[in-house]
Amino acid sequence: MTIRLYNTLTRKLEDFHPLEPGKVGFYSCGPTVYHYTHLGNLRTFLHNDFLKRMFLANGYDVRHVMNITDVGHLTNDEDDSGEDKMEKGAARDNKSVWDIAKFYKGEFMRDFNDLNMIAPTVMPHATDYIAEQIELVQKLQDLGYTYEIPGDGIYYDTSKFAAYGALTGGTLSGNRAGARVGFNDAKRNPSDFALWKYSPTDTKRQMEWDSPWGVGFPGWHAECSAMSMKLLGNHFDIHTGGEDLSRIHHANEIAQSEPITGAPWVNTWLHYSFLLDKSGEKMAKSKGEFLGMDAVRNRGYDPMVYRYFVAMGHYQSQLAFSWETMDATAKSYANLTRRVADLLASDGKPVNQGVYTKWHDDMLAAMSDNLKTASVLVLVQDFIKSADIDDATKLALVRFADDLLGLQFIDRAQKLRALENETAPAEIVALAESRATAKANRDWATADALRAEIENAGWSVLDGRDGYKIVKRV
């Protein structure tokens, strides 16, 4: 199957050609574990998972590296100023930096697993690769790309790298004029960035290390270059991240890597668009208030509903989040799960291979064409509704769709069937009878109110030609 992806570097859709046939190496920027992960970040990680599943379905051996940032990420990415986010988080929670790193990584992994994401091949911590980051800075110093700001740290001189800003179509002068680039009078160029920061003399940091330049800690950008080179080699296939990383973080990664590895360091760059909150703004931790998976779970949504919501969009388009949209998504997911539950009786029966291959290839083609997850969902709806496809073939296709999108339709359908064997208590049966009477009298407002009361009690009423059925909610 031909795979096409939009390459931010070339700003066009390209056929994917691996460096090594049958294998793909990709690096994705992971979480900074100083706080809970918000839904916007999780959208990015879900797109990584869709990417990985697409390659696996195409028969690739996938080596995926995702870092855990536990040092060096300052509150102001643009000009390397402010507090280290890890130190700030430790002060907020009144814990050690090491404790909050462990705690928030654990919370991130809970969300990661609840959303049914496949674990990375390697998940390195920045603090375990300090020696490699020091070595990176030393190489750049030897090549003449660095300078020192006394009392501050070792900086990268972006004027020495002719291709700086090429990832987003800019130049050094264009980046200098950018409104969001910080202006530090001590820097030679506004776009220059810290490779190694000195520890402050008036306070003791919890995370600091000896280096050839003095006690300090690495700049945030250094970890991704150092760890990807160590774990994927000097040249690899794909680097991914949120669209906000392209202009500074990823531009800096390229600038500090290609003088050492040669160009191109990475063949394909994928960037995922923002999740917008109710105000229409990018969801971000820096705003102080954000929604995480706990908000989703506490409102009673299956985590698969959020995954389904993300799959209904496209990674290059912004996606607006609201609880109203989640309600609609939950109903759509429940309806599909209900249909899949009706197919389970055909498990083990012969599959029509010709029909299966046609729909299988259509789904894989949509996914391979720049990760069109929404198109795959349309195909799932279509084959499930089709009167021309037998149930055993439909069930086999759902299994493949689960592999491709990770939406666990089979798992949830099996749980639904088990719950259907539970007997509703008398008070729920009475509410369902009252609702049936209200419907017969065309009293839709009362019928809707009774349905809501039944659902709030953890049950659902399924209407059919032969009457209604009461089932336990999944």
N, C-alpha and C positions, 0 to 999 in steps of 0.2 A: 504494500500500500504506500503510495506517495505521501510523504509528510510535508506539510507546509506550515511555516511559522512566521510571524511578523518580527523582523529583526530591527530593534530600535537603532542599532548602529548604522544600518544602511537605509532605514526608513522605508522598507518595502517587504512584501510577502515573498518568502524564499523557500525553495525546496530544501529540505534538510539533508545534508550529506555528512555522516559521522566521520570523525577522524579515524576511527577504527571500525571496519564493517561489523555490524551486528551489536555494537556496544555504544552506549552513550554515557558521558560523564557530565553531570550538571551540579552547579553550586547555587544554593539559594540562601539569601540573607535571612537569618533566623531572629528570634526574639531577644530583646534586651531584658533580662529577667530582674527588673527592679519593681515591677508592678504586674497586675493582672493583664492578660492579653485581651485587647478589645476586638469587637466583631470585624472591624476593618482589617486589622492584622490577620485575623483568622480567614478572611476572604482570600488574602494573598496566599496563605499556606494551603488553602483548598485548591487554588489554581495550580500550585505546584503539584498537588496530589493528582489532579486531572491530567497534568502533563505526564507525570510518571506512569499513570495507568494507561494512557494512550501508547506510550513507548512499549510497555509490557505487553499490551494487546497486539502490538505489531511484532512481537518476538524479540525485542531488544533486551540485552543484559544491561540493566541500569545501575550505575553507581552514583548515588545522590549524597552530597555532603551539605549539611545545614548547620551553621554555627550557632552556638549559644554565647551571646555577648554578656560577659559578667565583669567587664572593666573597660574604662576608657571612653565610654559614650557620654559626651558632655551635653548639657542641657541646650546649648546653642551650637547646632551642627555647622552653621554657616561660617562662624569665625573662631571655632575652637575655644569658646569661652563658657563661663558658667561652671556649675558644679558637675562632678561626675554623677551620672544618674544613679549608679549603684550606691555611692556614698549618700546621696540625697535620700534614696529609698530606705537605707539603713537608719538614717536619722528619723525619718517619718515613722517607721515601724518600731523604733527603739530596739533594734536587733543588730547583730553583726552583719557586715556585708556578705560574708560567707553563708550565713543563715538565710538571708533574704534571697540570695541566688538559688539556694537549694529549695526554698519554699516556693518561689514563683516559677522555677522550672517545673516543679511538681504540679503546680496548678496548670501551667501551660500544657504539660503532657496529658493531664486529665482531659482538658478540652480537645487536644489533638486526637486522643483515643476515642472520646465520645463522638467525634465527627468522622470516625472511621478512616483516618488517614494512615497510609502505609508509612512505617517508620523509615527515616533516612538510613542509608547504608552506614554512615558515620555522622555523629553529632558532636563535634569537637567544641570544647570550652576555650574561650580566648585565654583564660588564665593558665591553661595547660600548654600553651604555645608561645610563651613569652620569649624563649630562646630563639625561636624561628622569627619572631617579630623584630627582635634586636638584630638578628642576622640580616633581615631585609633592610633595615635602616642603615646598617653598616655598609651593605653593598651599594645603596644609593649614595651614601656619603663618598665612597670610593670612586663612584662614577661622576661625582661633581654636581649632584642634583640637590644638595641640602645646604642649609646655613643655620646658624644658631641665633636665637634671640635670648640674650642673657637673662637669667632669672625666669625664663618661660619654657624654652625647649628647643628641639631640633625640628626645623620646618623644611618642607619640600618647596623648591623654587619652580613654580609652574611655567615661568618664562623659558625654562630650559627644555620643556617638552612641547614640541611644535604642534602635536595633535591634541593638545588639551581642549576638552569641551566638544570633541568630535562626536561623542555619543549622542548629544542632543542637538547637533548641528551648529554649535557655537564655536567661538574662538576665545583665546585668552582675553582679548579686548572686549568681546561681547560679554564674557563672564564678569569682567571688571565693572561693566556698566549695569549689571543686574542689580535690581533693587534689594534682593535678599542676601547678597554677598556682604559679609561683615567687613568693616573697615578698621583694621588694626594698624596704627601708624608705624608699628615696629616691623610689619611685614613688608617685603619687597613688592609684592603684588597682593591685591585683596583676595585673590583666589588661592593663595598659598595656604597650606594646611599642615597641621602638626603631625609629625611622625613619632616623636617622643616628648612627653611633657614632664617637666621637673616637678617633684613634690614640693608643695609650699613649705617655706621655712618656718612659718608660724603655727602650723598645725601638723598633726600626725595622721597620715592616711592609713586606712586599714589594708589597702592593697597597693604595694609599691615594691620595686625591685631594683637591684644594682644594675648598672649598665656602663658602657664605656663613656657615657656623657654625664653620669651621676645618677643618684637615686630618683626614680620616677615611675612612670607607667606609659604604656603605648597609646598613641592616638587611635581613635576608633577605626579609622580606615585601614590601618596596617593589618589587623587580624585577618580580614577576609582574603587579602592577597597572600599572606604568609601561609594560612591554613589551606587554601585551595591549591597552591603550588605543592605543598607537602603531600596532600591527599589525592589530588587529581592530576598532578604533573604540571609542567610549564605551559602546556597548551591543552585546553579542553573545550567541549562542545557548546555548553549552554550555561549562562549565568542569568538568574532571575531575581526579581524583587519588586516592591511597590514602585509606582511611577514617581513618587517623591524622592527616590534614591538615585534616579538617573542623572540629575543635574550636578550633584555634588559628590555623594558617597561613591557612586560607581565611576564617575569621571575621575575621582581621585584614585580609586583602585587601578584603573587603566594606567594612569600617569605613573604610579609607583611600581607597576608590574612590568610594563612593556620595555622599559630600559634594561630590565634584567632578563626577561624571557624572549623578547622580540615580539613583533606584531604579526598576526593578531594573537593576543593572549587568549581571548575567548572568541569563538566563531559567531555565536548567536546570543543576543541579549533580548530577554523578554521582560516587559514591565507591565504590571497589572494596575488597572485604574482603581480609584478610590471608592470606598463605601461612604455615602453621604448620610448624615444624620437628619433629624426632622427639620433642622434649620437650613438644610441644603449645604452645610459645610462638611468638609472632610472630617471623619471621625478620627480623633487623635487623643492620646494620653495627656499630651501637654495642655489640653484645655481643662483638665482637672476632673471633668465628669465624662464618663464614657460607658458604653454598654458592653458587657462581656457575656460569656456563656452562662454565668450564674443567673443573669437577668432572663435569659431564654428558658433555662431550666425551671426557675422559680415561677414563671408564668405557665408552666405545664406543657411546654412544647417539647416534643421529641427533638433531640439535636439534629436528626436527619431532616427535619423541616428547614433548619437554617442551611444545611448543605444543599437541599433541593432548591431553596431560594437563590443561592449563589449560582447553582447550575443553570437556572433559568435566564441568567444574564450572560454577557460575554466579557472576557477579561480585559478587553480594550475599551470597554464602555463603563462609565460610572454607574453605580447602582444605588438607588435611594432606599434606605431602610425605614420601615415604620411597622408598628404593631398591627395596623390594619392589613398591610401587605403580608405579614406573617400569618395572620388569621386565614387569609385567602389561600396562602401557600399550604398551610396545615390541612385545609379541606381538600385541596388538590392531591396532596400526598396521601391522605387517608383514603380518598376515592380510588387511587391507583392501587394502594395496598389491599383494599377490599376486593378489587378485581383479581389481583394476584392470588389472594387467598382462595378464590373460587377455582383457580387453576391447579391447586396443589393435589387434588384428587387424581390428576393425570400423571403424577410423578412416576417415572419408570416405564411409561408407555412409549411406543415407537415414535420417533421424531421424523418429520418429512425433511430430509436433508437438503433437497433443492430449495424449498421455501426458507428453511433456516439459513442457508448460505446467503441467499439474496438479502434478507433483512440484516443478518450479521454484518455483511460487507457494507451495506448502506450506513449502519451505525458507525462502524469503524472508519469509513470514509469521511463522515461528518466530523468525527472527533479528530481525525488526522489532518483535516483542513482547518488549521489554526484554532483547534480546540473549540469547535462549535457544540458546546454541551447542550444548549437549548434545542438545537436541531435534533440531537439524539433523543431528547425527551419527547419531542413531537413524534418521532418515529416509534417510540415506545407506546405512546397513546394510540397511534394508528394501528399497530399490529395487535394490540390487546383488544381493540374494538372490532377488528376485522372478522367478518363472518366466514371468510374463506381460509382461515388458518385454524388448524386443530389445536386443542388445549395443550397437548404435550409439546408441540413445537413452540407455542407461545411461552410456555414455562421455561423451555430451554433458552429462548431469546431473552427472557427476563434475567436469567442467570448471567448471560453475557453482559447485559446492560448493567447489572450490579457490579461485575468486574470492571466495567468501563467507567462508571460514574460513582461507584461506591455507595449507593443509596440504600442498600440493605432491604430491598423490597421483599426478597424471599424470607429473610429473618423476621421482619415485622409481620409478614403474612402468616408465618407459622405461629407466632405469638398470638395473633388475632384469632386464629382458628382454635387455639387452646383456650383463650378467654371466652369464646363463644359457647363453650361447654359449661360455663358457669351459669347458675340459675339466678336471675334477678330477684332481689327481695320484694316482698309484697308491696311496699310503698312505691317502688319504681314501676311495678306492673300497674298499679293504680294510676300513676301519673301518665303512663303510656295509654291506658284505656281512656282517660280523660282527654288526652290529646287526639286520639282517634275520633272521639265524639265531636270535639271542636272542629276537626277537619271535615267531618261529615256535614256539620252545620255551616261550613265555609267561614268559620270564625278563625281566620288565619292569625290574628294577633295573639289570641289565646293559645293556639297550637304552637306558635313560635316560642312563646314564653314557657310553655310546658316542656318543649324540646330542650331549651336552655337549662331549665331546672334539672332535667334528667342528665344532661351532659355535665353539669356542674357537680353532680353526685357521682360521676365516673362511669356513666353508661351512655350508650348511644341507641337511637331508634333507627332501624333501617327499613325503609318503606319498599314494598314490592307489590307485584300484581296480586299476590295471594294474601295480602295484609302486611303486617309489620313484624319485625324481629328485634328483640332487645339483646344487645351484646355489651360486654365489658369493653371499655375504651382501652386502646393500647397505651 
